Amino acid sequence: MDRFFGGPVLPTLLKLAIASIAVGVVLAVFGIKPIDLWRDFLDTVASIWAMGFDAIDWSVQYLLLGAVVVIPIFVAVRLWSVLMARGKRE
């Protein structure tokens, strides 16, 4: 347990409590409430989640758009090279 806390458990918990009180006082001076922090945090996570899916949607649209052009060209080039190779063998 000492390894997880980085030292003896009781002094570490005491340091964490003192640091939490100090940070709480500073945030209270700025008028920040714990519920506001949680709401902002959850909104930020939701925004990142939405941006991730927007990026996936964007990339899939461009992938499909490019594939409409690239795949037929690739197939035509491959068929042409197979036909040319077959013609040289005969």
N, C-alpha and C positions, 0 to 999 in steps of 0.2 A: 504494500500500500504506500510505503514511503517513496518508492520509485515513481509511482503515478503522480503523486503530489509534488515531487521534486524536493522532498525533505520530510521532516516530521509532520504528521497530519494536523495536529492541533495548532501549532504556530502558523501553518499555511492557511488554515481556515480562518484564523484570526486576521491575517494579512488581507485575505480576500474580503472579509467583512469590513475592515477599515477602508480598503480601497473602494468598495461598493458604496459606503456611506459618503466618502469624499466625492465620488463621481455623481452620486445622487444629489448632493448639495449643489454642485456646479450646474447640473441640468435643471434643478429647481430654480436657480437664479435666472436662467434663461427662459423659464416658463414651459419647459418641456416635461410632459407627463409620460409615465411608462406606457399607457395605452396608445398614445400618439406614436411612440417609437415602434410598437408592435404593428400598428396599422401601416405606418410608412414602410416598415420592413416587408410586411406581407404584400403591400402594393408593389414594391420594388421587385419582389420575387415573381409576382404575377406578370409584371411588365416584361421581365427578362424571359419568362416562359412564352409569352405571346410573341416577343421579338424572335425567339428561336423558331417558333412555328412559322412566323412570317418569312424568315430567311429560308426555311425549308421549302415553303410554298413558292417563293421567288425562284429558288434554284431549280425546282422541278419544272416550273414553267419554261425557263430558259433551256433546260436540258431537253425537253420535248420539242421546243421550237428549233433548236439546233439539230436534233436527231432527224427531224423531217427532211432536212437537207443532207446531212452527213451520211446517214445510213444508205439511202439509195445510191449516192455517189460511191460509197465503199463497195456495195454489192456490184455495181456496174464495173468498177475497176477490177475487182476480184474475178468476175466472170470474164472480162476482157483478157486478163493475164492468164487464166486457165485456157481459154480458147487459143491464145497466141502460143502458149507452151505446147498445146496439143498439136497445133499446126506445124511447129518446128520439128516435132518428133516424127511426123508422117512424111 
